[in-house]
Amino acid sequence: MTLDSFTDPGQTHYTIDPPVPLKRHEVKVNIDEKATKAAARETKRQAEEDQRRAKAAEKAKQKEKAPPTPTTSNDGLVDASAFSHSLASKVATKTFRSFPVFYPRRLPSGSIYVQVPRVYHQTDEDKKVHQAYKMVLQLPQGDYFGFQGLEGWPDPPILSHPSESRTIRGREYEIFLDGDRVRLISWREGDNSYWVSNSLLQTLSNDQMLGIARAIAEQPGERIRQVKKRGGNG
């Protein structure tokens, strides 16, 4: 800044010198340094955030565990093997020998089968048709739960992302939780998949769901798959 004096006494006039422009390379260096520091801060922040999320996910995973598998003395169920077996035998007359029918031997007291279990066909994402069956039961309070089996489809979408796996009486089960409630339990037999699902309101207790899975039984399918013969000239 320079100081200029007017001709009139007692008055002073200030003028500001124009700023000295930075050279182009100096500007670029300053920008590069700021960008580098900003990128380093962002990388550090992202790493800390990823670490925080990983710890939170691990903590949540540790919490999301079903309780220990109950025994018949504390599973909150009653014996239902005779009637369930009679229904499973009817279903097995319609399923292929490669597709056994699993049925519950223990159920909540007062449960009833809504209808004779249904055998039907379901199509997967590749348009392949699979034989299937469903058993629907109703609890005394009116809620529904059920069993389902799919032939030759080991990984249907409904069985994606289980909360945990557990071996019960020599069979590998996958347990699906909704908060602290057991929503669904699945298992496989070869390429066939099966599961028992809780009611929409998760009415069955965790012990009941685990007890039902623990006490499942198997009825072999009876149908022989017909192999189509290619036409010939005799």
Backbone as CSV, one residue per row, in Angstrom:
resi,resn,N_x,N_y,N_z,CA_x,CA_y,CA_z,C_x,C_y,C_z
1,MET,0.855,-1.178,0.000,0.000,0.000,0.000,0.897,1.237,0.000
2,THR,0.555,2.241,-0.818,1.349,3.473,-0.914,0.554,4.628,-0.347
3,LEU,1.273,5.640,0.052,0.655,6.810,0.664,0.863,8.003,-0.252
4,ASP,-0.225,8.621,-0.747,-0.169,9.801,-1.610,-0.774,10.985,-0.868
5,SER,-0.173,12.182,-1.045,-0.677,13.394,-0.377,-1.321,14.298,-1.402
6,PHE,-2.547,14.798,-1.050,-3.207,15.776,-1.899,-2.561,17.158,-1.674
7,THR,-2.931,18.101,-2.554,-2.401,19.473,-2.405,-3.034,20.159,-1.222
8,ASP,-4.316,19.723,-0.887,-4.948,20.371,0.252,-4.299,19.901,1.535
9,PRO,-3.897,20.839,2.379,-3.247,20.426,3.639,-4.226,19.698,4.546
10,GLY,-3.684,18.794,5.295,-4.488,18.059,6.272,-5.253,16.888,5.709
11,GLN,-5.200,16.670,4.432,-5.910,15.539,3.837,-4.921,14.537,3.276
12,THR,-5.206,13.290,3.498,-4.320,12.207,3.045,-5.119,11.233,2.200
13,HIS,-4.578,10.757,1.115,-5.255,9.838,0.206,-4.470,8.544,0.145
14,TYR,-5.169,7.392,0.418,-4.538,6.081,0.368,-4.935,5.368,-0.916
15,THR,-3.977,4.785,-1.528,-4.265,3.937,-2.691,-3.693,2.568,-2.440
16,ILE,-4.420,1.525,-2.946,-3.984,0.133,-2.739,-3.331,-0.372,-4.007
17,ASP,-2.146,-0.874,-3.822,-1.449,-1.443,-4.970,-2.180,-2.685,-5.441
18,PRO,-2.202,-2.951,-6.726,-2.831,-4.186,-7.242,-2.091,-5.417,-6.719
19,PRO,-2.848,-6.519,-6.394,-2.180,-7.729,-5.873,-1.225,-8.318,-6.900
20,VAL,-0.199,-8.898,-6.355,0.779,-9.563,-7.222,0.243,-10.945,-7.565
21,PRO,-0.039,-11.225,-8.808,-0.628,-12.532,-9.170,0.359,-13.668,-8.945
22,LEU,-0.220,-14.830,-8.487,0.626,-16.017,-8.340,0.956,-16.582,-9.706
23,LYS,2.118,-17.092,-9.778,2.475,-17.761,-11.018,1.662,-19.034,-11.164
24,ARG,1.461,-19.457,-12.422,0.594,-20.603,-12.687,1.053,-21.857,-11.959
25,HIS,2.347,-22.085,-11.928,2.827,-23.313,-11.281,2.629,-23.244,-9.774
26,GLU,2.671,-22.029,-9.183,2.446,-21.888,-7.756,0.989,-22.193,-7.404
27,VAL,0.060,-21.724,-8.254,-1.345,-22.006,-8.043,-1.608,-23.501,-8.097
28,LYS,-1.027,-24.172,-9.083,-1.233,-25.616,-9.250,-0.696,-26.381,-8.051
29,VAL,0.473,-25.979,-7.552,1.056,-26.664,-6.393,0.139,-26.535,-5.192
30,ASN,-0.381,-25.321,-4.966,-1.263,-25.104,-3.827,-2.530,-25.951,-3.928
31,ILE,-3.117,-26.003,-5.128,-4.334,-26.797,-5.331,-4.049,-28.282,-5.131
32,ASP,-2.940,-28.763,-5.681,-2.581,-30.178,-5.552,-2.379,-30.554,-4.090
33,GLU,-1.733,-29.696,-3.320,-1.494,-29.986,-1.906,-2.809,-30.075,-1.133
34,LYS,-3.721,-29.139,-1.414,-5.013,-29.151,-0.739,-5.817,-30.399,-1.110
35,ALA,-5.795,-30.751,-2.417,-6.534,-31.937,-2.867,-5.975,-33.203,-2.235
36,THR,-4.648,-33.279,-2.116,-4.010,-34.458,-1.524,-4.384,-34.600,-0.057
37,LYS,-4.354,-33.485,0.668,-4.719,-33.529,2.084,-6.188,-33.888,2.263
38,ALA,-7.037,-33.317,1.391,-8.464,-33.626,1.479,-8.731,-35.098,1.183
39,ALA,-8.028,-35.639,0.184,-8.197,-37.051,-0.162,-7.727,-37.951,0.967
40,ALA,-6.620,-37.559,1.616,-6.103,-38.349,2.734,-7.086,-38.351,3.899
41,ARG,-7.680,-37.174,4.171,-8.664,-37.099,5.243,-9.898,-37.942,4.931
42,GLU,-10.344,-37.922,3.681,-11.507,-38.706,3.277,-11.221,-40.202,3.353
43,THR,-10.007,-40.592,2.933,-9.623,-42.006,3.007,-9.599,-42.492,4.452
44,LYS,-9.053,-41.678,5.329,-8.998,-42.030,6.748,-10.399,-42.128,7.335
45,ARG,-11.252,-41.144,6.969,-12.620,-41.155,7.473,-13.378,-42.390,6.993
46,GLN,-13.189,-42.747,5.720,-13.858,-43.911,5.158,-13.386,-45.193,5.820
47,ALA,-12.069,-45.276,6.079,-11.522,-46.466,6.741,-12.087,-46.608,8.152
48,GLU,-12.202,-45.496,8.862,-12.760,-45.529,10.211,-14.232,-45.917,10.175
49,GLU,-14.958,-45.407,9.175,-16.370,-45.745,9.045,-16.550,-47.220,8.706
50,ASP,-15.712,-47.753,7.808,-15.785,-49.173,7.456,-15.491,-50.047,8.665
51,GLN,-14.512,-49.628,9.452,-14.163,-50.390,10.648,-15.304,-50.366,11.662
52,ARG,-15.932,-49.204,11.796,-17.053,-49.088,12.727,-18.212,-49.987,12.291
53,ARG,-18.504,-49.984,10.989,-19.592,-50.805,10.486,-19.295,-52.291,10.636
54,ALA,-18.040,-52.678,10.398,-17.660,-54.083,10.533,-17.827,-54.554,11.978
55,LYS,-17.438,-53.691,12.934,-17.593,-54.049,14.340,-19.064,-54.159,14.723
56,ALA,-19.867,-53.208,14.192,-21.297,-53.233,14.493,-21.963,-54.477,13.915
57,ALA,-21.555,-54.849,12.684,-22.124,-56.039,12.041,-21.740,-57.304,12.798
58,GLU,-20.490,-57.375,13.232,-20.031,-58.544,13.985,-20.747,-58.636,15.323
59,LYS,-20.943,-57.480,15.964,-21.645,-57.454,17.242,-23.089,-57.896,17.071
60,ALA,-23.720,-57.400,15.991,-25.109,-57.782,15.720,-25.210,-59.270,15.403
61,LYS,-24.237,-59.773,14.649,-24.244,-61.197,14.292,-24.116,-62.074,15.524
62,GLN,-23.287,-61.643,16.470,-23.120,-62.407,17.691,-24.392,-62.416,18.521
63,LYS,-25.149,-61.313,18.458,-26.388,-61.241,19.209,-27.474,-62.089,18.566
64,GLU,-27.472,-62.184,17.221,-28.534,-62.883,16.502,-28.280,-64.386,16.512
65,LYS,-28.507,-64.974,17.648,-28.361,-66.409,17.794,-29.627,-66.962,18.422
66,ALA,-30.119,-68.054,17.841,-31.271,-68.714,18.427,-30.847,-69.380,19.732
67,PRO,-31.777,-69.619,20.627,-31.436,-70.275,21.901,-31.054,-71.729,21.671
68,PRO,-30.540,-72.383,22.687,-30.182,-73.802,22.550,-31.386,-74.641,22.153
69,THR,-31.111,-75.735,21.460,-32.186,-76.628,21.031,-32.824,-77.297,22.238
70,PRO,-34.145,-77.213,22.377,-34.809,-77.810,23.542,-34.940,-79.318,23.393
71,THR,-35.318,-79.948,24.471,-35.642,-81.374,24.461,-37.161,-81.514,24.498
72,THR,-37.637,-82.749,24.438,-39.083,-82.966,24.463,-39.697,-82.551,25.806
73,SER,-38.861,-82.376,26.826,-39.393,-81.994,28.142,-39.659,-80.496,28.257
74,ASN,-39.070,-79.697,27.347,-39.242,-78.239,27.478,-39.454,-77.539,26.129
75,ASP,-39.932,-78.277,25.114,-40.119,-77.638,23.805,-41.502,-77.027,23.618
76,GLY,-42.395,-77.194,24.593,-43.728,-76.610,24.487,-44.605,-77.285,23.448
77,LEU,-44.319,-78.560,23.135,-45.041,-79.293,22.104,-45.629,-80.578,22.669
78,VAL,-46.507,-81.201,21.882,-47.076,-82.497,22.254,-46.874,-83.469,21.095
79,ASP,-46.990,-84.735,21.388,-46.812,-85.753,20.349,-47.953,-85.685,19.332
80,ALA,-47.585,-85.664,18.058,-48.585,-85.633,16.976,-48.163,-86.559,15.853
81,SER,-47.352,-87.557,16.187,-46.724,-88.383,15.155,-47.724,-89.253,14.393
82,ALA,-48.703,-89.817,15.078,-49.605,-90.766,14.411,-50.411,-90.092,13.297
83,PHE,-51.101,-89.000,13.622,-51.932,-88.348,12.620,-51.079,-87.700,11.531
84,SER,-49.976,-87.093,11.911,-49.105,-86.464,10.914,-48.556,-87.496,9.940
85,HIS,-48.234,-88.679,10.475,-47.713,-89.737,9.596,-48.771,-90.200,8.608
86,SER,-50.022,-90.279,9.056,-51.085,-90.730,8.146,-51.266,-89.731,7.001
87,LEU,-51.148,-88.438,7.291,-51.244,-87.434,6.235,-50.030,-87.485,5.319
88,ALA,-48.837,-87.638,5.902,-47.619,-87.696,5.096,-47.642,-88.894,4.153
89,SER,-48.240,-89.993,4.598,-48.329,-91.181,3.744,-49.181,-90.903,2.510
90,LYS,-50.242,-90.112,2.683,-51.074,-89.743,1.537,-50.311,-88.855,0.560
91,VAL,-49.546,-87.944,1.118,-48.748,-87.067,0.253,-47.708,-87.877,-0.505
92,ALA,-47.092,-88.844,0.175,-46.015,-89.632,-0.425,-46.486,-90.465,-1.609
93,THR,-47.779,-90.754,-1.687,-48.275,-91.502,-2.853,-48.221,-90.645,-4.120
94,LYS,-48.065,-89.326,-3.952,-48.041,-88.412,-5.095,-46.657,-87.851,-5.387
95,THR,-45.718,-88.054,-4.485,-44.369,-87.516,-4.705,-43.449,-88.611,-5.241
96,PHE,-42.411,-88.179,-5.957,-41.471,-89.131,-6.547,-40.598,-89.785,-5.475
97,ARG,-40.055,-90.912,-5.841,-39.180,-91.618,-4.903,-37.943,-90.794,-4.545
98,SER,-37.579,-89.893,-5.423,-36.432,-89.021,-5.153,-36.806,-87.832,-4.269
99,PHE,-38.081,-87.779,-3.873,-38.580,-86.630,-3.126,-39.362,-87.112,-1.901
100,PRO,-38.658,-87.480,-0.817,-39.349,-87.923,0.391,-40.130,-86.785,1.043
101,VAL,-41.120,-87.160,1.817,-41.962,-86.188,2.515,-41.539,-86.128,3.983
102,PHE,-41.226,-84.934,4.447,-40.919,-84.731,5.859,-42.158,-84.183,6.559
103,TYR,-42.403,-84.668,7.763,-43.589,-84.254,8.503,-43.244,-84.089,9.989
104,PRO,-44.058,-83.327,10.715,-43.764,-83.068,12.133,-44.302,-84.175,13.039
105,ARG,-43.480,-84.593,13.963,-43.947,-85.563,14.954,-44.396,-84.883,16.246
106,ARG,-43.978,-83.615,16.406,-44.400,-82.865,17.588,-44.939,-81.504,17.135
107,LEU,-46.059,-81.096,17.753,-46.723,-79.853,17.371,-47.258,-79.138,18.617
108,PRO,-47.529,-77.844,18.498,-48.167,-77.143,19.613,-49.538,-77.758,19.918
109,SER,-49.892,-77.815,21.174,-51.173,-78.388,21.575,-52.320,-77.620,20.926
110,GLY,-53.283,-78.358,20.391,-54.449,-77.733,19.774,-54.276,-77.389,18.310
111,SER,-53.113,-77.667,17.725,-52.900,-77.379,16.304,-53.752,-78.317,15.453
112,ILE,-54.249,-77.795,14.344,-55.025,-78.628,13.427,-54.521,-78.398,12.007
113,TYR,-54.579,-79.458,11.189,-54.283,-79.326,9.764,-55.477,-78.677,9.082
114,VAL,-55.225,-77.594,8.368,-56.314,-76.857,7.729,-56.960,-77.676,6.622
115,GLN,-56.139,-78.458,5.915,-56.637,-79.274,4.812,-55.641,-80.402,4.573
116,VAL,-56.024,-81.337,3.723,-55.086,-82.387,3.331,-53.906,-81.717,2.627
117,PRO,-52.683,-82.046,3.020,-51.510,-81.397,2.406,-51.571,-81.444,0.884
118,ARG,-51.158,-80.352,0.284,-51.294,-80.174,-1.165,-49.983,-80.484,-1.874
119,VAL,-50.058,-81.208,-2.985,-48.917,-81.466,-3.852,-49.121,-80.660,-5.129
120,TYR,-48.105,-79.920,-5.517,-48.239,-79.039,-6.681,-46.883,-78.897,-7.369
121,HIS,-46.774,-77.995,-8.318,-45.519,-77.751,-9.026,-45.155,-76.278,-8.948
122,GLN,-43.870,-76.018,-8.845,-43.375,-74.641,-8.764,-42.242,-74.449,-9.767
123,THR,-42.210,-73.302,-10.420,-41.229,-73.012,-11.457,-40.139,-72.089,-10.904
124,ASP,-38.883,-72.409,-11.196,-37.787,-71.578,-10.711,-37.438,-70.488,-11.727
125,GLU,-36.365,-69.740,-11.451,-35.978,-68.625,-12.312,-35.587,-69.059,-13.720
126,ASP,-35.147,-70.309,-13.840,-34.751,-70.839,-15.151,-35.890,-71.568,-15.856
127,LYS,-37.096,-71.389,-15.363,-38.296,-71.994,-15.951,-38.338,-73.512,-15.778
128,LYS,-37.538,-74.011,-14.858,-37.572,-75.440,-14.575,-38.664,-75.720,-13.553
129,VAL,-39.430,-76.776,-13.795,-40.570,-77.100,-12.933,-40.147,-78.117,-11.866
130,HIS,-40.538,-77.832,-10.614,-40.200,-78.700,-9.489,-41.468,-79.154,-8.788
131,GLN,-41.476,-80.413,-8.409,-42.578,-80.903,-7.598,-42.448,-80.305,-6.190
132,ALA,-43.572,-80.041,-5.541,-43.561,-79.423,-4.219,-44.768,-79.892,-3.423
133,TYR,-44.678,-79.748,-2.111,-45.848,-80.004,-1.262,-45.872,-78.988,-0.131
134,LYS,-47.064,-78.783,0.421,-47.233,-77.821,1.511,-48.223,-78.382,2.529
135,MET,-47.867,-78.227,3.801,-48.753,-78.570,4.907,-49.051,-77.291,5.683
136,VAL,-50.302,-76.944,5.831,-50.701,-75.731,6.546,-51.453,-76.121,7.811
137,LEU,-51.023,-75.544,8.933,-51.659,-75.826,10.213,-52.139,-74.532,10.848
138,GLN,-53.132,-74.658,11.712,-53.677,-73.495,12.407,-53.552,-73.699,13.911
139,LEU,-53.122,-72.644,14.584,-53.010,-72.651,16.035,-54.365,-72.327,16.659
140,PRO,-54.561,-72.654,17.925,-55.852,-72.357,18.565,-56.243,-70.887,18.497
141,GLN,-55.268,-69.984,18.523,-55.580,-68.553,18.470,-55.858,-68.062,17.051
142,GLY,-55.754,-68.964,16.066,-56.127,-68.608,14.702,-54.974,-68.372,13.749
143,ASP,-53.744,-68.266,14.234,-52.606,-68.023,13.353,-52.221,-69.296,12.605
144,TYR,-51.628,-69.098,11.404,-51.239,-70.222,10.559,-49.719,-70.355,10.501
145,PHE,-49.254,-71.590,10.449,-47.850,-71.885,10.175,-47.811,-73.125,9.304
146,GLY,-46.618,-73.482,8.804,-46.636,-74.621,7.903,-45.281,-75.169,7.514
147,PHE,-45.351,-76.229,6.728,-44.185,-76.934,6.203,-44.243,-76.898,4.684
148,GLN,-43.067,-76.902,4.094,-43.026,-76.936,2.635,-41.790,-77.700,2.176
149,GLY,-41.926,-78.381,1.040,-40.807,-79.095,0.438,-40.735,-78.810,-1.046
150,LEU,-39.512,-78.753,-1.574,-39.289,-78.516,-3.000,-38.329,-79.566,-3.526
151,GLU,-38.720,-80.220,-4.589,-37.877,-81.260,-5.168,-36.861,-80.658,-6.146
152,GLY,-35.582,-81.031,-5.998,-34.558,-80.645,-6.955,-34.232,-79.170,-7.005
153,TRP,-34.513,-78.440,-5.927,-34.221,-76.997,-5.880,-33.587,-76.695,-4.515
154,PRO,-32.281,-76.836,-4.414,-31.620,-76.703,-3.106,-31.486,-75.273,-2.589
155,ASP,-31.644,-74.286,-3.466,-31.403,-72.905,-3.033,-32.497,-71.943,-3.493
156,PRO,-33.759,-72.190,-3.148,-34.803,-71.229,-3.510,-34.557,-69.901,-2.802
157,PRO,-35.044,-68.800,-3.369,-34.772,-67.479,-2.783,-35.174,-67.341,-1.325
158,ILE,-36.220,-68.024,-0.902,-36.682,-67.882,0.467,-35.647,-68.374,1.481
159,LEU,-34.704,-69.189,1.020,-33.693,-69.745,1.930,-32.349,-69.030,1.809
160,SER,-32.359,-67.805,1.315,-31.122,-67.021,1.220,-30.830,-66.333,2.555
161,HIS,-29.547,-66.215,2.865,-29.057,-65.456,4.017,-29.586,-65.958,5.361
162,PRO,-29.278,-67.195,5.726,-29.671,-67.674,7.059,-28.891,-66.948,8.153
163,SER,-29.477,-66.881,9.335,-28.812,-66.230,10.465,-27.747,-67.123,11.082
164,GLU,-27.983,-68.432,11.062,-26.988,-69.360,11.601,-27.289,-70.767,11.102
165,SER,-26.295,-71.632,11.225,-26.446,-73.049,10.910,-26.245,-73.848,12.186
166,ARG,-26.952,-74.958,12.281,-26.852,-75.769,13.492,-27.119,-77.231,13.162
167,THR,-26.349,-78.113,13.740,-26.562,-79.546,13.579,-27.418,-80.042,14.734
168,ILE,-28.542,-80.661,14.404,-29.450,-81.210,15.410,-29.713,-82.662,15.075
169,ARG,-29.328,-83.534,15.962,-29.519,-84.976,15.789,-28.965,-85.446,14.442
170,GLY,-27.792,-84.945,14.085,-27.092,-85.383,12.887,-27.525,-84.713,11.598
171,ARG,-28.500,-83.824,11.650,-28.966,-83.135,10.445,-28.591,-81.659,10.518
172,GLU,-28.159,-81.122,9.375,-27.758,-79.718,9.308,-28.976,-78.837,9.024
173,TYR,-29.210,-77.888,9.907,-30.331,-76.954,9.757,-29.808,-75.539,9.569
174,GLU,-30.585,-74.732,8.881,-30.308,-73.305,8.792,-31.461,-72.563,9.456
175,ILE,-31.103,-71.627,10.330,-32.091,-70.921,11.138,-32.152,-69.467,10.690
176,PHE,-33.355,-68.981,10.485,-33.569,-67.612,10.035,-34.284,-66.842,11.154
177,LEU,-33.686,-65.743,11.569,-34.234,-64.953,12.665,-34.855,-63.664,12.157
178,ASP,-35.869,-63.214,12.868,-36.454,-61.894,12.660,-36.360,-61.195,14.012
179,GLY,-35.290,-60.405,14.189,-34.993,-59.879,15.508,-34.545,-61.007,16.407
180,ASP,-35.260,-61.223,17.502,-34.899,-62.323,18.404,-35.844,-63.507,18.266
181,ARG,-36.641,-63.541,17.194,-37.599,-64.618,16.996,-37.183,-65.502,15.827
182,VAL,-37.366,-66.803,15.985,-37.093,-67.746,14.893,-38.244,-67.664,13.896
183,ARG,-37.926,-67.212,12.696,-38.937,-67.025,11.656,-39.101,-68.268,10.792
184,LEU,-37.991,-68.973,10.532,-38.018,-70.107,9.605,-36.819,-70.993,9.891
185,ILE,-36.997,-72.292,9.712,-35.898,-73.259,9.844,-35.939,-74.162,8.621
186,SER,-34.792,-74.346,7.976,-34.748,-75.156,6.742,-33.716,-76.264,6.868
187,TRP,-33.828,-77.237,5.988,-32.856,-78.315,5.881,-32.922,-78.870,4.467
188,ARG,-31.990,-79.714,4.126,-31.920,-80.267,2.766,-31.713,-81.777,2.813
189,GLU,-32.230,-82.391,1.784,-32.028,-83.828,1.570,-31.630,-83.986,0.116
190,GLY,-30.327,-84.148,-0.128,-29.853,-84.121,-1.502,-30.076,-82.735,-2.084
191,ASP,-30.697,-82.686,-3.265,-31.016,-81.397,-3.879,-32.406,-80.892,-3.492
192,ASN,-33.097,-81.616,-2.635,-34.415,-81.189,-2.189,-34.276,-80.259,-0.984
193,SER,-35.131,-79.274,-0.901,-35.108,-78.354,0.237,-36.447,-78.386,0.957
194,TYR,-36.389,-78.197,2.282,-37.577,-78.255,3.128,-37.473,-77.159,4.182
195,TRP,-38.622,-76.707,4.670,-38.584,-75.738,5.763,-39.911,-75.699,6.509
196,VAL,-39.811,-75.271,7.750,-40.979,-74.977,8.575,-40.960,-73.477,8.833
197,SER,-42.092,-72.819,8.610,-42.154,-71.372,8.767,-43.125,-71.000,9.884
198,ASN,-42.733,-70.016,10.657,-43.562,-69.511,11.742,-44.753,-68.736,11.171
199,SER,-45.696,-68.375,12.007,-46.824,-67.569,11.553,-46.353,-66.144,11.255
200,LEU,-47.195,-65.363,10.605,-46.830,-63.989,10.262,-46.517,-63.167,11.502
201,LEU,-47.174,-63.483,12.604,-46.940,-62.754,13.859,-45.881,-63.422,14.728
202,GLN,-45.190,-64.423,14.167,-44.161,-65.168,14.915,-44.751,-65.710,16.220
203,THR,-45.920,-66.337,16.115,-46.625,-66.803,17.309,-45.909,-67.963,17.990
204,LEU,-45.331,-68.845,17.206,-44.611,-69.971,17.798,-43.357,-69.462,18.506
205,SER,-43.106,-69.998,19.678,-41.908,-69.595,20.421,-40.666,-70.184,19.751
206,ASN,-39.517,-69.669,20.125,-38.264,-70.207,19.583,-38.098,-71.676,19.944
207,ASP,-38.447,-72.044,21.176,-38.340,-73.441,21.588,-39.273,-74.324,20.766
208,GLN,-40.455,-73.829,20.473,-41.386,-74.621,19.669,-40.881,-74.811,18.246
209,MET,-40.361,-73.740,17.645,-39.830,-73.859,16.281,-38.662,-74.849,16.242
210,LEU,-37.751,-74.727,17.177,-36.595,-75.634,17.204,-37.029,-77.059,17.551
211,GLY,-38.014,-77.178,18.430,-38.513,-78.504,18.791,-39.183,-79.198,17.626
212,ILE,-39.942,-78.442,16.828,-40.582,-79.017,15.638,-39.525,-79.532,14.668
213,ALA,-38.508,-78.706,14.412,-37.447,-79.115,13.480,-36.693,-80.328,14.008
214,ARG,-36.460,-80.358,15.281,-35.717,-81.467,15.898,-36.461,-82.792,15.732
215,ALA,-37.798,-82.741,15.704,-38.582,-83.974,15.721,-39.194,-84.323,14.371
216,ILE,-38.674,-83.777,13.270,-39.237,-84.122,11.970,-38.962,-85.593,11.641
217,ALA,-39.821,-86.160,10.827,-39.645,-87.541,10.374,-39.813,-87.577,8.859
218,GLU,-39.368,-88.666,8.269,-39.319,-88.774,6.808,-40.167,-89.935,6.314
219,GLN,-40.973,-89.684,5.296,-41.773,-90.714,4.633,-41.340,-90.787,3.177
220,PRO,-40.840,-91.932,2.701,-40.348,-92.024,1.325,-41.454,-91.777,0.299
221,GLY,-41.095,-91.081,-0.784,-42.031,-90.910,-1.886,-42.245,-92.223,-2.617
222,GLU,-43.384,-92.362,-3.288,-43.740,-93.651,-3.890,-43.825,-93.619,-5.409
223,ARG,-43.983,-92.457,-6.001,-44.172,-92.407,-7.453,-42.867,-92.697,-8.187
224,ILE,-42.995,-93.408,-9.284,-41.843,-93.673,-10.146,-41.879,-92.671,-11.294
225,ARG,-40.794,-91.991,-11.486,-40.737,-90.990,-12.538,-40.741,-91.679,-13.894
226,GLN,-41.650,-91.271,-14.752,-41.743,-91.860,-16.095,-40.728,-91.166,-17.008
227,VAL,-39.937,-91.976,-17.669,-38.947,-91.453,-18.604,-39.537,-91.527,-20.009
228,LYS,-39.607,-90.399,-20.635,-40.173,-90.372,-21.993,-39.197,-91.035,-22.982
229,LYS,-39.728,-91.952,-23.763,-38.902,-92.648,-24.754,-38.963,-91.906,-26.070
230,ARG,-37.821,-91.849,-26.697,-37.771,-91.203,-28.022,-38.412,-92.126,-29.062
231,GLY,-39.098,-91.515,-30.009,-39.749,-92.304,-31.054,-38.745,-92.998,-31.958
232,GLY,-39.101,-94.147,-32.451,-38.215,-94.894,-33.337,-38.997,-95.535,-34.459
233,ASN,-38.321,-96.255,-35.255,-38.958,-96.929,-36.399,-39.190,-98.401,-36.125
234,GLY,-39.285,-98.694,-34.863,-39.553,-100.095,-34.525,-38.298,-100.874,-34.340
